[in-house]
Amino acid sequence: MESVENRTEFIRKLRYKGSGLPCKRTCMQRGSVGIKIVNQILKFPSRESACFALEIIKCLYVYEPMLGTPKYSLDKALVSLCDKVFVNEVYEEIERRIKMHILNMEKSGNVEQRNEIDITPEMCYGDMLFDEVLVGYFIIKYRKYGVFYTKVIDLIDRVNPRLRAKAIRGFDGLAQIEAIHGFEAELERLADALKHECHKPVLMQKKNRLFIEDECECVRQNYLLVSCFYDIPETITVPYYDLRKNFRIECFAYIECWNGFVQDNELVGLDGNKDVSLLKTQCFEMCMRRTYDLKLIDEVIVKTVSFERMFLEGYANVVRQKHLIAKAKFKEVLEVIVRLGMACVPEILFHVYDFLSLSHMYCGEYFECIFYLSKGIELAHRHRVGFIATYFLNCRFAAERIAGMSGPAPKVRFDLWRGVHKIEDVILDEGFVRSNRICASVALSNEISSLRELRTIEKFEAFKPSMLLGSIEKALLVFTGYYVISLYCIDRDLYANDFRKIFKVFDDFTSANERINEILSRSRCILKENMNGSVDKGRWWAERMKMDVELGDVLSDVCRGFNEIETGDRVILVLDETTTEFPFESMSIFKSKVVYRVPSLEYFEKWFEMHPKKLTTVDSSERSMFYVLDPDNNLQKTRERISKGLSALGITNGVCGRSLSNKECKTVSEYSTLLYFGHGSGSKHLRIHGDGKNMLLFGCNSARLLCMKNYKRSGFLMKHLSKNSTVMGCLWEVTDKDIDVFSMKVVERLMRGEECLGMLASMFRDEFKMKYLNGASVVVYGLPRRQLLR
């Protein structure tokens, strides 16, 4: 087996090429030969022979169940091989196998599945043989990379005496464990002291310590705590996700964040004639102590005409709960900091990030809030201010919790302003509602219609609460020929508002959505099987047809609740984040009707008022169409079908098998209709500009919006809608042939002069082979342009 040719020929003969499982005779014959060669290599391995042994072991995986060898024998052979001669490919294969075993054990134990697995000594599945594989892996990792885990001693105690003795030698006698345990004991003592000395100043004297190599991992795992007492060298780098994973809330339980402001009566008696610099010092102290004296702040604002005035104006607006104004002021402060080169003064930036994140939170702008909190965390770590980093981290945990995201610190508090409890207070103070979105939602929690319309509006500036109804009616007048209905879910139930009456149309709509998501999840799995080419076509089609019927049943169940609603032939659906993923268009009440969907009520007025002079008819001739076909160059059948259809229709403007160049992107912006045939929404290929286009995106998930609880919806689709375009696309994954046939029928009708995308979607949706699994996916976002022109 010395030559490469002989080894290649041996692997070819050893590898199983059949379908299904090999018979026992094949397993015994080929397996015994392979094991014999591996054992010979293990006696005197070299790098070249180790790679050959790895290929043999990969071939033996399929024979292992019938060989009668002890469990994990092949994994132990890999560990032994890598222990004698380190080969990176063998090491990576060991990691892959360990993760595979962990997933299988968690699956069999009904443990929640994880997307990513970190191999750590804390893992315990009650399998001593698997523990032996883990110990060997950690010895190799320690020798090669110097990575050491203190919990490995618990893992070593679980294996047999012979391997235990080898492990102790492998970890240099475990002498470093004693040193690390001593350092951890010191940290526990310091953490206990920290709990009882929570009123110490934020900036405190720190100790200098030279961390030995084996203590560095302990420092990384307890970075926040260690940084409070020691100056940590820059060589010990810690990614932010490690900070979150290893954050120990019990060490910082006393820290509270964003607890509002209480008036400091001790500051009221200050002499107003004192030097302005002293007054400014007092005001900045109030920022640090989170107390305030508005009289003093206003006095300093009057006397100051500099950077400090802008800062204190923002601070005063935070105290007065005018967070929209406060946001603008503090962003001006940031601009001044950049312009004057003051970014090297972290004390100012800490306050600015703090108040900006607070104001964004009260305005319900969670992404922006978390952005500035993250900036605060980065700045605090850069300047080695551990307490401030902990403060911002706790604030971020609180923000994520309010935004509907789970986090590791459930006891972190967020005290909302307690001044508003009644809906009357909200209506009387529109400024408060627009500046304190969270509080307004709490106050309006029992007013379903009011709360719904506030949630639908993406930006509060567009509609004021007391004028809300009038603004909506004004916007709806533009679409007198359309039946406009708002669909939303509150407390799991589906409501419909046609702006004359609110209907409760379906109980527990959330469960119906979950049923659809479960069907689509199964559909994605079976589509992946088909891509791998290892599926029985008969079974595959039977499963798909069964899911198609199930999806239709769900739509029929929901549709029964719409019996009281009478719609016209043309409908506009206003959908929020709870309903945007549901295919209402395929329910019987909306079938054979022209249906458009929009993301919010605000979109009506914004769409009409921003572009009234730019509205023109959409030219649907071949000269106005541009296509992008298979830009990733991996959809051969789609390319053949679509190329043939486009050629027959005389559409020649477009690209095939590649992305657009920068010059072509500018040229495409001049076309009124864009056809995209490829994967997804084409976000990385369609870098185009211009308003008022027809965008036909025939890709999986091309019309899907990212919806997270309490967040604004996002997605490539929203960018098209903001440019006044009308978009046809798919809500989920569809099969290529079905969508290709549908797309060419739509393009053909466009060439004949049909302009209404809603009409075309309705006309051909039922012609899909999978009526619901594919057909229900097609929707149209935007508003009908021709209706406005009339």
LINNORSUL-V145022 format. One record per backbone hydrogen bond with DSSP energy under -1.0 kcal/mol. CO is the residue of the C=O (numbers start at 0). NH is the residue of the N-H. Records with the same first field share a line. If there is no record, write none. Layout:
CO = NH  NH
This chain:
2 = 6
3 = 7
4 = 8
5 = 9
6 = 10
7 = 11
8 = 12
9 = 13
10 = 14
22 = 26
23 = 27
24 = 28
25 = 29
26 = 30
27 = 31
28 = 32
29 = 33
30 = 34
31 = 35
32 = 36
33 = 37
34 = 38
35 = 39
36 = 40
37 = 41
45 = 49
46 = 50
47 = 51
48 = 52
49 = 53
50 = 54
51 = 55
52 = 56
53 = 57
54 = 58
55 = 59
59 = 63
62 = 65
63 = 66
69 = 72
71 = 75
72 = 76
73 = 77
74 = 78
75 = 79
76 = 80
77 = 81
78 = 82
79 = 83
80 = 84
86 = 90
87 = 91
88 = 92
89 = 93
90 = 94
91 = 95
92 = 96
93 = 97
94 = 98
95 = 99
96 = 100
97 = 101
98 = 102
99 = 103
100 = 104
101 = 105
102 = 106
103 = 107
104 = 108
105 = 110
106 = 109
119 = 122
126 = 130
127 = 131
128 = 132
129 = 133
130 = 134
131 = 135
132 = 136
133 = 137
134 = 138
135 = 139
136 = 140
137 = 141
138 = 142
139 = 143
140 = 144  146
141 = 145
148 = 151
149 = 152
150 = 154
151 = 155
152 = 156
154 = 157
155 = 158
159 = 163
160 = 164
161 = 165
162 = 166
163 = 167
164 = 168
165 = 169
166 = 170
167 = 172
168 = 171
170 = 173
171 = 174
174 = 178
175 = 179
176 = 180
177 = 181
178 = 182
179 = 183
180 = 184
181 = 185
182 = 186
183 = 187
184 = 188
185 = 189
186 = 190
187 = 191
188 = 192
189 = 193
190 = 194
191 = 195
196 = 199
206 = 230
211 = 214
214 = 218
215 = 219
216 = 220
221 = 225
222 = 226
224 = 227
225 = 228  229
228 = 206
232 = 235
234 = 236
238 = 242
239 = 243
240 = 244
241 = 245
247 = 250
248 = 251
251 = 254
261 = 291
263 = 266
266 = 269
270 = 273
274 = 278
275 = 279
276 = 280
277 = 281
278 = 282
279 = 283
280 = 284
281 = 285
282 = 286
283 = 287
284 = 288
285 = 289  290
291 = 263
292 = 296
293 = 297
294 = 298
295 = 299
296 = 300
297 = 301
298 = 302
299 = 303
305 = 309
306 = 310
307 = 311
308 = 312
309 = 313
310 = 314
311 = 315
312 = 316
313 = 317
314 = 318
315 = 319
316 = 321
317 = 320
321 = 325
322 = 326
323 = 327
324 = 328
325 = 329
326 = 330
327 = 331
328 = 332
329 = 333
330 = 334
331 = 335
332 = 336
333 = 337
334 = 338
335 = 339
336 = 341
341 = 344
344 = 348
345 = 349
346 = 350
347 = 351
348 = 352
349 = 353
350 = 354
351 = 355
352 = 356
353 = 357
354 = 358
355 = 359
356 = 360
357 = 361
358 = 362
359 = 364
360 = 363
361 = 436  437
363 = 365
364 = 368
365 = 369
366 = 370
367 = 371
368 = 372
369 = 373
370 = 374
371 = 375
372 = 376
373 = 377
374 = 378
375 = 379
376 = 380
377 = 381
378 = 382
379 = 384
384 = 388
385 = 389
386 = 390
387 = 391
388 = 392
389 = 393
390 = 394
391 = 395
392 = 396
393 = 397
394 = 398
395 = 399
396 = 400
397 = 401
398 = 402
399 = 404
400 = 403
408 = 411
421 = 425
422 = 426
423 = 427
424 = 428
428 = 432
429 = 433
430 = 434
431 = 435
435 = 439
436 = 440
437 = 441
438 = 442
439 = 443
441 = 444
443 = 446
446 = 450
447 = 451
448 = 452
449 = 453
450 = 454
451 = 455
452 = 456
458 = 461
463 = 466
464 = 467
466 = 470
467 = 471
468 = 472
469 = 473
470 = 474
471 = 475
472 = 476
475 = 478
478 = 481
482 = 571
484 = 573
485 = 496
487 = 494
489 = 492
491 = 508  509
492 = 489
493 = 504  505
494 = 487
495 = 502
496 = 485
500 = 497
502 = 495
505 = 493
507 = 511
508 = 512
509 = 513
510 = 514
511 = 515
512 = 516
513 = 517
514 = 518
515 = 519
516 = 520
517 = 521
518 = 522
519 = 523
520 = 524
521 = 525
522 = 526
523 = 527
524 = 528
525 = 529
526 = 530
527 = 531
528 = 533
535 = 539
536 = 540
537 = 541
538 = 542
539 = 543
540 = 544
541 = 545
542 = 546
543 = 547
544 = 548
545 = 549
546 = 550
547 = 551
548 = 552
549 = 553
550 = 554
551 = 555
552 = 556
553 = 557
554 = 558
555 = 559
557 = 560
558 = 561
559 = 562
561 = 564
568 = 593
569 = 482
570 = 595
571 = 484
572 = 597
573 = 486
575 = 578  579
578 = 581
581 = 583
582 = 585
583 = 586
586 = 589
589 = 592
593 = 570
595 = 572
596 = 781
597 = 574
600 = 603
601 = 605
602 = 606
603 = 607
604 = 608
605 = 609
620 = 623
623 = 672
625 = 674
626 = 654
627 = 676
628 = 656
629 = 632
634 = 638
635 = 639
636 = 640
637 = 641
638 = 642
639 = 643
640 = 644
641 = 645
642 = 646
643 = 647
644 = 648
645 = 650
652 = 626
654 = 628
660 = 664
661 = 665
662 = 666
663 = 667
664 = 668
666 = 669
667 = 670
671 = 693
672 = 625
673 = 695
674 = 627
675 = 697
676 = 629
681 = 684  685
684 = 686
685 = 687
692 = 725
693 = 673
694 = 727
695 = 675
696 = 698
698 = 701
700 = 703
705 = 713
707 = 710
713 = 705
715 = 719
716 = 720
717 = 721
719 = 724
720 = 723
722 = 691
725 = 694
726 = 780
727 = 696
728 = 778
729 = 702
731 = 700
734 = 738
735 = 739
736 = 740
737 = 741
738 = 742
739 = 743
740 = 744
741 = 745
742 = 746
743 = 747
744 = 748
745 = 749
746 = 750
747 = 751
748 = 753
749 = 752
755 = 759
756 = 760
757 = 761
758 = 762
759 = 763
760 = 764
763 = 766
764 = 767
769 = 773  774
774 = 777
776 = 730
778 = 728
779 = 596
780 = 726
784 = 788
785 = 789
